[in-house]
Amino acid sequence: MRKVLMLFVLALFHLALTYAAPGFPPGSLLTGPLIAADDARQDRITIYDLGTSTRRELTFGTGWHRVWDFSPDGCRILFTMSEGSVPASLYTARIDGSDLRQLVAADGVSGVWEPQWGADRIAYTMIDADGKHLIAWINPTTGETGTYSVTGDEHTARWSPDKQWLVYASYEERPAGADTFSTAVPGMETAATVREADLWVVSADGSNKYRLTNFPVGSVTMPRWSPDGDLIGFVYSPSANNDQFWMIGASPDATPTQLSFEWVLALDLTWLPDSTGIIAAARDLQGVAENRLWLIPLTGNADQYAVQTITDPALSSNDYPRYSPDSQWLVLRSQYALALLKMQDASWRWLDEVVATDEPPVLGNTPPVWTPAAFVGETACP
């Protein structure tokens, strides 16, 4: 009897952890669209349901929680947990907090970062025991694993919209020249090296891989696919913190196109839902010191023709813009709080006001994540 009572108490404790948010009665089902985020406390994952104006909080222990993605049907979340800043383990769970599964276990030295859910596999940055960073993958159903490795210093893998291709940044070292913009003269002996990145693209099955960019100096970061899958936007940095906006066709031998020339500090990139422009969170663009959201046109010079997309002074210090799959909403972070903007009339509210909780606004820690277009509500989840 005591054992049964203990199991009942543990079940109630799990329920309390899973449905901790005010305004969310146990048993209520989410209808979507959903936004998942974690906050500065790093001890929970918050799911906001725009359909029911409620908020659900999930916690899975004492580790640092970080949410990265939803499954293709939107019924599961993909997240990492770590004890402090040590390498993290990879997990997935249903959006009600049940059926927790550990996919990759960290051992204190090796671990997982930046996972992204593809069609039948999850790509992630694997940190191995030697400190190398490899783009790896795991099939969450079968447990099959593999790698997409080139140099052992690879990061920021992103799936194409159709989940058939993966782009990532791969770092290499070159002999340092007389300054940042030069390489050592052939035959000249030098011990100094410079670590710089270019973009690579690989097919989901690993059978086709090619180098997408090949800048002689400088680094390429923040690869972002256009929603139609034809282009990849990125940031090119001739030197640290001196960033420019570029794009390139998603095909071998494509020629990159420069979209800005003056150096700024780029914080994040995303695309307009119709693929006609890039939205950048940047500082020092057109002399504006604060980080704002800018529409980077695909033709002309963004140094002159980029336009601020949000001018309301109440939404300052913008970053992490993310459009909903149906293009009706934009969620972003403003001064570390999440705001929701309606695209139809540009009206906006703090996300915690949308779900009508009595708690103070939750300060966002990482980019918010939307459920995919395939999500049609929790009742349809297996």
DADAUR-V648810 format. One record per residue. N is the residue number from 0. RES is the residue in one letter. OMEGA is omega in whole degrees, -180 to 180 (999 if undefined). NEAR is the number of other C-alpha atoms within 10 Angstrom. D_CENTER is the distance of its C-alpha to the mean C-alpha in Angstrom with 2 decimals. Layout:
BEGIN
n->{N:N}
res->{RES:RES}
omega->{OMEGA:OMEGA}
near->{NEAR:NEAR}
d_center->{D_CENTER:D_CENTER}
END
This chain:
BEGIN
n->{0:1:2:3:4:5:6:7:8:9:10:11:12:13:14:15:16:17:18:19:20:21:22:23:24:25:26:27:28:29:30:31:32:33:34:35:36:37:38:39:40:41:42:43:44:45:46:47:48:49:50:51:52:53:54:55:56:57:58:59:60:61:62:63:64:65:66:67:68:69:70:71:72:73:74:75:76:77:78:79:80:81:82:83:84:85:86:87:88:89:90:91:92:93:94:95:96:97:98:99:100:101:102:103:104:105:106:107:108:109:110:111:112:113:114:115:116:117:118:119:120:121:122:123:124:125:126:127:128:129:130:131:132:133:134:135:136:137:138:139:140:141:142:143:144:145:146:147:148:149:150:151:152:153:154:155:156:157:158:159:160:161:162:163:164:165:166:167:168:169:170:171:172:173:174:175:176:177:178:179:180:181:182:183:184:185:186:187:188:189:190:191:192:193:194:195:196:197:198:199:200:201:202:203:204:205:206:207:208:209:210:211:212:213:214:215:216:217:218:219:220:221:222:223:224:225:226:227:228:229:230:231:232:233:234:235:236:237:238:239:240:241:242:243:244:245:246:247:248:249:250:251:252:253:254:255:256:257:258:259:260:261:262:263:264:265:266:267:268:269:270:271:272:273:274:275:276:277:278:279:280:281:282:283:284:285:286:287:288:289:290:291:292:293:294:295:296:297:298:299:300:301:302:303:304:305:306:307:308:309:310:311:312:313:314:315:316:317:318:319:320:321:322:323:324:325:326:327:328:329:330:331:332:333:334:335:336:337:338:339:340:341:342:343:344:345:346:347:348:349:350:351:352:353:354:355:356:357:358:359:360:361:362:363:364:365:366:367:368:369:370:371:372:373:374:375:376:377:378:379:380:381}
res->{M:R:K:V:L:M:L:F:V:L:A:L:F:H:L:A:L:T:Y:A:A:P:G:F:P:P:G:S:L:L:T:G:P:L:I:A:A:D:D:A:R:Q:D:R:I:T:I:Y:D:L:G:T:S:T:R:R:E:L:T:F:G:T:G:W:H:R:V:W:D:F:S:P:D:G:C:R:I:L:F:T:M:S:E:G:S:V:P:A:S:L:Y:T:A:R:I:D:G:S:D:L:R:Q:L:V:A:A:D:G:V:S:G:V:W:E:P:Q:W:G:A:D:R:I:A:Y:T:M:I:D:A:D:G:K:H:L:I:A:W:I:N:P:T:T:G:E:T:G:T:Y:S:V:T:G:D:E:H:T:A:R:W:S:P:D:K:Q:W:L:V:Y:A:S:Y:E:E:R:P:A:G:A:D:T:F:S:T:A:V:P:G:M:E:T:A:A:T:V:R:E:A:D:L:W:V:V:S:A:D:G:S:N:K:Y:R:L:T:N:F:P:V:G:S:V:T:M:P:R:W:S:P:D:G:D:L:I:G:F:V:Y:S:P:S:A:N:N:D:Q:F:W:M:I:G:A:S:P:D:A:T:P:T:Q:L:S:F:E:W:V:L:A:L:D:L:T:W:L:P:D:S:T:G:I:I:A:A:A:R:D:L:Q:G:V:A:E:N:R:L:W:L:I:P:L:T:G:N:A:D:Q:Y:A:V:Q:T:I:T:D:P:A:L:S:S:N:D:Y:P:R:Y:S:P:D:S:Q:W:L:V:L:R:S:Q:Y:A:L:A:L:L:K:M:Q:D:A:S:W:R:W:L:D:E:V:V:A:T:D:E:P:P:V:L:G:N:T:P:P:V:W:T:P:A:A:F:V:G:E:T:A:C:P}
omega->{-180:180:180:179:179:178:178:179:179:178:177:179:178:179:180:179:-175:-177:-175:-171:173:180:179:-179:177:179:178:-178:-179:-179:177:0:-176:173:177:179:168:-172:-174:178:178:-178:-179:173:-179:176:178:179:180:-179:-178:-178:178:-178:178:178:179:174:-172:180:-174:-177:175:180:172:-179:-175:-171:168:172:-178:178:178:-174:-180:173:178:-175:174:173:179:173:-175:-174:178:179:-171:171:-177:-178:167:179:173:-176:171:178:-179:176:177:179:173:-178:179:-178:174:-179:-179:178:178:-178:-170:175:172:179:178:-175:177:-178:-180:179:178:176:-180:173:179:175:-176:-174:178:-180:177:177:-177:171:-177:177:175:173:-174:-180:-176:-176:178:-177:176:179:174:-166:172:-173:-174:177:-170:-171:167:176:179:178:171:-179:179:177:-178:-177:-180:174:180:179:180:-177:174:177:177:176:-178:175:-177:179:-176:-171:-178:176:-179:178:179:-179:180:179:177:179:-177:177:178:-179:-176:-173:166:-178:173:176:179:176:-175:-180:177:-175:-176:-178:178:176:-176:178:-178:178:-179:176:178:-176:176:-179:175:177:-179:178:169:-179:178:176:-175:-173:173:173:179:175:174:-177:176:175:-173:176:175:-166:176:180:-179:170:-179:175:-177:-180:178:177:175:-180:-180:180:180:-178:175:-175:177:-178:176:172:-180:-179:-178:179:166:-179:167:-177:-179:176:-177:180:180:173:-177:167:-172:172:173:174:-178:176:179:-174:-177:175:-179:174:-177:171:179:-179:-179:173:-179:-175:-179:178:179:-167:175:-177:175:-178:178:-179:179:-178:179:176:-177:179:-174:169:178:176:179:179:175:-179:179:176:-177:-174:170:174:-179:176:178:-175:176:173:-178:178:180:-177:178:-173:-176:-177:178:174:-177:174:172:-173:178:174:-180:-179:170:175:179:-179:176:-180:177:-180:-177:-179:-176:178:175:-177:178:167:180:-178:-178:-179:-178:178:-176:180:-179:-178:-180:999}
near->{6:7:8:9:10:11:12:12:12:12:11:12:11:17:17:15:17:22:21:18:20:15:15:19:13:14:9:13:16:24:17:22:22:24:20:24:26:27:22:14:13:20:19:23:23:23:25:24:21:18:13:17:19:23:27:26:24:25:20:19:11:13:18:21:26:25:27:22:25:27:23:18:16:23:22:21:25:22:25:26:28:19:13:12:10:15:21:28:22:22:21:22:20:19:26:22:21:15:11:14:13:15:17:18:16:19:13:14:13:19:25:26:23:20:26:22:23:25:13:16:22:20:27:26:25:27:23:17:12:9:13:14:24:22:29:21:24:21:17:18:9:9:11:10:14:14:15:24:15:14:14:19:19:26:23:22:25:24:24:24:15:11:17:13:20:24:26:27:25:26:22:16:12:16:17:19:16:9:8:13:12:14:16:16:12:7:6:8:9:11:6:11:14:15:14:21:24:23:26:21:25:20:17:21:12:14:8:10:18:14:17:24:20:15:15:13:21:21:24:26:21:23:26:25:25:24:19:13:17:14:19:24:26:25:26:28:22:19:14:11:13:15:26:22:27:21:22:20:18:21:14:13:12:12:14:19:14:19:22:25:14:16:19:22:19:23:19:20:24:24:22:16:18:10:16:15:18:26:22:27:24:23:22:15:25:14:9:11:13:14:20:23:28:23:21:27:17:20:13:13:16:22:19:12:15:22:17:15:14:16:11:8:7:9:19:17:18:26:24:23:23:24:21:19:16:10:14:12:18:17:25:25:25:21:15:20:18:27:22:23:19:14:14:9:7:12:9:17:14:20:24:21:15:18:20:14:17:11:10:8:14:18:17:23:18:18:22:24:22:24:24:20:14:12:20:17:19:17:10:10:13:7}
d_center->{47.68:45.95:43.35:42.67:42.40:39.91:37.68:37.93:36.94:33.91:32.86:33.28:31.28:28.31:28.69:28.80:25.58:23.78:25.27:25.48:24.50:27.49:28.16:26.85:29.94:29.74:29.91:28.29:26.00:22.82:23.20:19.93:17.88:15.74:12.94:11.58:10.79:12.30:14.57:16.52:18.80:16.24:18.80:17.50:14.91:15.89:15.99:17.39:19.60:20.61:23.36:25.26:24.14:23.58:21.18:20.81:19.91:19.37:20.24:20.92:22.87:22.96:19.99:16.86:14.49:10.70:9.11:6.19:7.73:11.24:13.95:15.24:17.91:15.86:18.34:16.36:13.32:11.54:11.36:12.75:15.82:17.81:21.04:20.15:18.43:19.72:17.62:16.08:17.07:15.11:16.10:16.11:18.30:19.64:18.50:21.86:21.14:23.62:23.67:21.52:21.09:20.27:19.08:19.03:21.03:20.66:24.05:23.63:23.27:20.92:17.69:14.14:10.72:7.21:8.59:7.98:11.00:13.36:16.85:18.73:16.69:13.51:12.36:11.37:12.51:15.93:17.77:21.43:24.59:25.36:22.17:20.97:17.35:17.39:15.12:16.48:16.45:18.12:19.70:19.25:22.65:24.83:23.25:23.72:21.70:21.51:19.97:19.12:20.48:22.01:22.44:21.00:18.72:15.58:11.88:8.43:9.43:8.38:10.87:13.27:13.97:16.91:15.18:18.01:16.49:13.85:13.25:12.60:14.10:17.35:19.43:23.23:26.03:28.81:32.13:32.02:34.40:36.26:33.21:29.46:30.14:32.51:32.78:35.80:38.87:39.63:42.08:41.32:40.68:37.84:36.05:33.17:29.92:26.77:23.29:21.39:18.71:18.88:16.86:17.93:17.63:18.77:19.86:18.65:22.06:22.10:25.32:24.30:22.53:22.96:22.15:20.64:21.36:24.21:24.65:27.67:26.22:23.00:19.34:16.68:13.01:9.78:10.72:9.92:12.22:14.56:14.98:18.36:17.15:19.74:17.96:15.14:14.52:13.99:15.29:18.54:20.03:23.73:23.64:21.43:20.05:21.86:19.31:20.06:18.34:19.10:18.60:20.09:21.22:19.56:22.81:24.86:26.92:25.07:25.78:23.10:23.77:23.60:22.60:23.36:25.78:25.98:23.77:21.22:18.41:15.07:12.29:9.62:10.09:10.06:13.16:15.97:16.39:19.59:18.27:20.86:18.89:15.79:14.66:14.12:13.97:16.74:19.79:23.27:22.97:26.49:27.65:25.43:24.55:22.18:18.52:18.63:16.94:18.74:19.37:19.72:22.37:22.56:26.18:27.97:27.03:24.14:26.07:28.60:27.13:23.63:23.87:22.32:20.83:21.46:24.79:25.46:26.17:25.04:21.40:21.18:18.72:15.86:12.19:8.76:10.53:9.55:12.54:13.96:14.95:18.51:17.89:19.88:17.48:15.04:13.34:12.66:13.37:16.91:18.49:15.97:17.07:15.29:17.25:17.67:19.31:21.46:21.48:25.11:26.65:23.96:24.95:22.55:22.65:20.84:18.91:21.24:24.15:23.02:23.28:26.47:26.20:28.69:26.39:25.19:21.76:18.93:17.12:13.36:11.85:8.05:6.01:7.95:7.60:10.65:13.05:13.83:17.11:19.01:18.91:22.40:22.85:23.29:26.86:25.85:23.81:25.82}
END
